[in-house]
Amino acid sequence: MIDRFLVIVEANGLPAAVVLNKIELDRAIEETLARRFKPAGYQLLATSVKADEGLSALRDLLRGRHSVFTGASGAGKSSLLNALEPGLKLRVGAISEKWRTGKHTTTAAELVPVAGVGYVVDTPGLREVGAWGIDPNELGACFPEFPPYLDQCRFDNCRHLAEPGCAVRSAPAGAIDPDRLVSYARIYEEVSEPSWSSGRRRGR
């Protein structure tokens, strides 16, 4: 889901950072995600409301901007805002023990003023997101670590999937994380279908 959000952001020319919240639950994942997103140039912030970690860095990142918090249900977006701006008392919910998914407590997007920072839009949690309306031929440019290699492929019409001589897929170790290549292939398949490229959500 994160890669889909980032594709949408890149397609619209917006800056983005990846916030890894609730880091106290799995500290090892920070290194894994750093390998995945730092080659693309994204800033990765690890935060924890419970352990009071990373909140100062997040405040600095948001200062002077109009920002949007978006992500999966139960990611703790509202909890972060409550920590940044005590007194907001935004509703928060626990993770469903049965389904291990977040419960929707934010039901509509809300513009929240954060003192000394700026404005942040708190959005409802999502369980899926689609990269609608994106041209498959332009998808590679929405992965910031791809462009240095896009013009080096053997074929001009290379899709960067399984074509011989693909410079993207044969990039030096560490330049492009393998999981990002997997995400690219999945998103490419989706946006190549007429129902997606025309902006209509495919039911599956």
N, C-alpha and C positions, 0 to 999 in steps of 0.2 A: 504493500500500500504506500509506503514512503516514496518509492521510486515513481509511482504514478502521480503523487502530489508534486514531486519535483519536476516531472515532465511538464505538468500543467503550468507550474511557475516559470520554467524556462521558456515555454512557448509564448508566454505573455510578457517576457522581459522583466520579471520581478526578482529581487534578491531573496534568498532563502537561507535558513540555518536549520540544522537538525538538532532538536532537543531530546535527549534521552532522559526521560523523567522516571522517577521511582528507581533510581540506580541502586538503591540499597537492596533491591530484590535480586539483582544479578550483576555484580560488578564486572564480571568477565566479558560481558557483552560490549562494554565500551571499546575495548581493543578491537573486537571483531568489526564493529560499525565504523571505527576509525579507518580500518583498512579498506572498508567499502566506500566511504564517502569523501575522505580527504583527498584522494587522487582527483576527484571531481571539483575540488576547491570549496566544498561546503564546510562551514564551521560546525563543529560538533560540541554541544554543551551537555554535560551530565548533571542532572539536578535531582534533588530529593527534598521534598517538603518535610518529611519525617526526620531526616538527618540534618536538615538545614544546610544542604550542600548546593553549590552552583547558583544560588539565587542572586548573589551580588553580580556575578558575570552575566546572568540573564538580564538583570536590570540595566547593566551597562549596554548590552546589545540592543535593547529596546529603546533606549533613551533618545528622544528627539524624533521618533518615528511614529507613523501609524502602522500598526502591525496586526497580523491575524494569527491566532492560535488555531490550528486545525490538526486533526489526527483521529485515531481510532477511539471508540467508546472506552471509557475507563482509563485513558492515558493520563488523566490528572490535570487537564488543562485548567479547569476551574479552580482546582486546589492550588495550582501555581499562582493564579491571579489573586486568590485569597491571601497567599503568603506575601505577594508583592505589595498588595494594598489591603492591609488589615481593616476590617470593617465592611468589606464588600459583602461578605456572607453569601457568596454564590453557592447554589445548591451543589453538593457533591454526592456521589454514590459509590458503594463498594463494588468490587468485581463479583459477578455472579459465581458462586461456588459450584453450581451445577454445570454451567456452560463455559466458565472461565472467560467470559466476555464482559465488557463494561455495560453498566446500566445507564440509559439515557437520563441525565438529570438536567442538562442544558437542552432546551427544546427549540430555541430560536437564537439566531445570531444576535449578539448584544455588544454595542460599543461601550467599552469600559474605560473610564479615565483612571490612570495610575499616576499618583502624585510623583513629580520629579522624573517621570519617564515619558509619558505621552498617552496615546490612546491605543487600546488593544481590543480587537474584536474577538469575543469568545464565541466559538461556534459549536453546534451540537456534534457529538461524536459520530463518526461514520464507521460502517462495517464494510463498505466497499466504495471504490471510486473509479470512474472510467475516464480515460484521456480522449474525450469526445472531440471530433472535429479536427484532429491533428492529421496532417498529411503524412502517410507512411514514409514518403521520401524525405521528409524533414525531421523525422523522429531522431535520427542520429545526432543532429545538432542540439537536441534537447538533453543530451547526455554530455555535459561539459568536458569530460575527459576524452570523448571521441574525436572532436574536430582535428587535432594534430595528425590523425591517421586517415581521415576520410578521403583525402586526395591521393593517398598512396596505394589504394586498392588496385588490383590488376584490372578490374572492370569498372567502367564509369557508373554502371547501374548496379553495383554491388549492394546487396541488402544487409550485409554484415550478419548473415545467419550461418550459412554453411558453404558459401562460395569459395572456390580456390583462390588463393592470392589475396585474401581479405586482410588488410593491414590492421584493422580494428581488432579482429580476433587473434592476430598474431603479435599484438603489441607487447613490448617488454614486460617482464614480470613486475607486478606492482603498479603498472601504469593504469590498468583497468581491472577492477575486482571481478572475479568470475561470476559472482552473484549478480552484479550489474549487467553482465552480458545475458544472463538468464532472464532477468527482468526485461531487458530490451527486447529479446525474442518474443516473450509473452505479450508485451504491449504492442509490438509490431503486428503480431497475428490478430490482435483485437482491432487495432485501428485500420487494418487492411480490409475488414469486413464492411460491406456497404452500410449495415445498420449502425455501425459505430462511426464511420467517417461522415455520415450524414447528420450525426448528433443525436441519434435515437438510441436509447439504452437497450442493449440486448439482454433478454431475460435468460439467465442461466445461473 
